[in-house]
Amino acid sequence: MTDLNQTLFDRAAQVIPGGVNSPVRAFRAVGGTPRFVQRAQGAYFWDANGQKYIDYIGSWGPMILGHGNPVVLEAVQKAALDGFSFGAPTEREIELAEEILKHVPSMEMVRLVSSGTEAGMSALRLARGATGRNKFIKFEGCYHGHADALLVKAGSGLATFGNPTSAGVPPEVVRDTLVLEYNNIATLEEAFKLHGKELACVMIEPIAGNMNFVRASVPFMKRCRELCTEYGALFVFDEVMTGFRVALGSAQSVYAQLIPGFQPDITVLGKVIGGGMPLAAFGGPRAIMQQLAPTGPVYQAGTLSGNPVATACGLATLREIAKPGFFDALSARTQSLVDGLTTAAAKAGVPFSADCQGGMFGFFLLPELPHNYAKVMTSDSPKFNKLFHGLLDRGVYIAPALYEAGFVSAAHTEADIAQTVSVAAEVFAQL
Ligand code: PLP
């Protein structure tokens, strides 16, 4: 039988670099043919061959209600009838801003943009503009979008700043980006001692979903906060992935339960707040946010910012997930997946560790959870690839790379979880 995914992939490769519009979709890490999605509904999607999959990617996080949620769909259809884009303000932008601020009290104002990259890049500019400083810290294994200054890997020591991770990023542009090891308090303290007074911000993924699933430890998070406050640097939480995904109050609410009074200064959001449409945001205290144009000197703008159809989609999504009990049910479902996989791996004698929060999970083919990027990368990559293809062949779609997190939606049923665990048990037995 002709593989229609392969036919489409060959055709795509003629007109789109690598056949995809975002590199991870090309399956380079795991090999094989990417699935071209024909349609999706609830917890499933169907590929070009008509094959059905249980979807644990959910567009890399946004689809927290599952695909085609009827309430969201109706809101989008209604909004589309009123017009696609105006380039002028609408009441719905205020409603979405109010809804976001209601659940994330560290933010007093928020600016809507169209992608996580744009939000992260703008948050960095704002931090630099508001502090009048240029240098900043990020952590190895955290991804904050593909803006030049953020595409950086660690340099050879604390005195040297980062190296570009992409061709086309001039070394001068990353000269002020200091890349440190995640969860390492000693290097953080050392870096502040050396550069603290010149630091505009520390940017972090509080639960790093771009190295699968690695939590910032509570002592590390606490120290980041203390040092930022002491040296006048802003603490920027990149919650593009974790925002409204790990809890209604986002990852910062999880840390606030563990560290009394904890708050970041600036929060970056994306994914869930757009419900699958191009929408992202960044926000913080009024005094900082008013540094943005038109009230302040930090320039930032966008033709499609606050798009009326995207805001309708995001608003309907946030209102659904704010209903009582939503996150309890989602967390329980995710936990049951993680527990099931852990038990199945143990039965097959496969080294395995896993973690989850809300509707986000990660697992490693390692006996213990790793705490930084170097440890994540010791995961058994050939074994992961076998696991990935074993699951895929049996209709379970997880991220095609071992350094990516997974997502459970409200549309996943206990039966979906049981089916996934039973399929995984079969595959583990063959690893
Ligand atoms: N920040 C984090 C934590 C992300 O996970 C991502 C994307 O996965 C981004 C920023 C960039 O967002 P976008 O892909 O919407 O540009």
Residues whose N, C-alpha, C, O or C-beta is under 5 A from the ligand:
A	BS01	PLP	S115 G116 T117 Y143 H144 G145 E205 D238 V240 M241 G270
